[in-house]
């Protein structure tokens, strides 16, 4: 279909060019001089236009977030967890495989060099600000069904300062949409069109959250600048880059504290990587 439309458009443009030539003023060149014609054939015009079009992909060839992360996903800022994930660069000359867009439908076809010892973790505020890092999480929404009544206090979603609580009254059979995990047991759920911050522990004995959550999927994305001449900005998916050689989990130096690593941190990171590998094999 795209080829057919492209050729049809090319024919229209080519015919327009030929029409302009046909409507040009009469030849006024001296009779003893060959007239210099700038007319091009329809075939030549089509070939030229198709050559240009072949090097410029149509805009609809670029997948949008909605192509994968539709209404059944929640896409929000900040990585989740009491101690959010992150990664550090352990060697020289590490090149991450990055995506042009925050979308797993695009290929990781950008070679993105990164500096040795750089730590990409949202608590590493120095690098996050200098590199204008963008941490984004995409969570596959799942539905929780209440199996008993529950009355709990939750932060008032209208109170931006977070000082006021309200009573949330849930009934058996009510359904909640789980949007994302925050940390320390708290998550964001949507109920009757309103988003609430709720302690998951409150739901464990009165809903099917444990079973429903088994289908959840979480993608951790980071937009960062590559250390190339153009400072190309690209997107990396945590689950992909953490498996690359020369990349390890970012160490945490205290709650809310992270920073670029030094050579002395490498041994501890490698020990952690070995422990994680053993756990995966069990």
Residue, then its C-alpha position, 0 to 999 in steps of 0.5 A: x500500500x505504501x509503495x502504491x501511495x508513494x508512486x501515486x503521489x510521485x505521479x501527481x507531483x511529476x505531472x504538476x512539474x510538467x504542467x508548469x513547463x507546459x504553461x511557461x511563456x513562449x520560446x523567445x530564443x533567437x531563431x538561429x539558436x537552439x532553445x534550451x529546454x529544462x523540461x524533465x520527463x515524468x519518469x525522471x521526476x518520479x525516479x528523483x522523488x522516490x529516491x528522496x522519499x526512500x531516504x526519509x521515512x514517513x512520520x508514521x513509521x516511527x512507533x509512538x508510545x501508544x503503539x505499545x504502551x496503550x491504555x492498559x499501561x501506566x507510564x509515569x516518572x521515577x523508578x519504583x522501590x525503596x532503593x530504586x534500581x540503577x547501573x554503573x559503568x565498570x570499564x573503559x569504552x563501554x557502549x550501550x545498545x540504546x533505542x531511539x524512542x522509549x518504546x520496545x518496538x524500536x530496535x536498540x540500534x544506537x551505539x551509545x558510549x558512556x563514561x567509565x564510573x558513571x552511575x545512572x541512579x535517580x539518587x545520583x543527583x549530580x549526574x541526573x542534573x548534569x546529564x538531564x536524565x529522565x527516569x520513566x517507568x511503564x507498568x502493565x495495569x492489572x485489576x484488583x477485585x475486593x473480596x471483603x469490605x475495607x475502610x482505610x485512611x489514605x492521603x487526600x489526592x486533592x491535598x498537594x502538600x500531603x498533610x490531609x487524609x481521607x476515608x476510602x470505603x471499599x466494598x466487596x466486589x469493587x475493582x481497583x486498577x493498580x497503576x504503579x509501585x512507589x516504595x516502602x509498600x505503597x502503590x498508586x491505585x485508581x478507584x472510580x476514576x480517582x488515583x490514590x496512594x495506598x499501602x498494599x498491605x491493607x489489601x492482602x487479606x481482603x482482595x486478590x492482589x497477590x494473584x492478580x499481580x502475577x501478570x504485572x510487567x514493569x519496564x524501567x526506561x532511562x533517557x540519557x546523553x551518549x558520550x559521542x561528538x553529538x551528545x546523542x540522546x537515546x533511551x535505554x531499557x534497564x533489563x537490557x543494559x544491566x546484562x551488558x558486559x562492563x555494566x553492574x548494579x549501582x551501589x547505594x551509599x545511604x538512603x537517598x544517596x548515590x554517586x558515581x563510583x570509583x575503582x575501590x567500589x568495583x570489587x563490591x559491585x562484582x561480589x553483588x553481581x555474583x550473588x545475584x547470578x547465584x540467586x537466578x540459578x536457584 
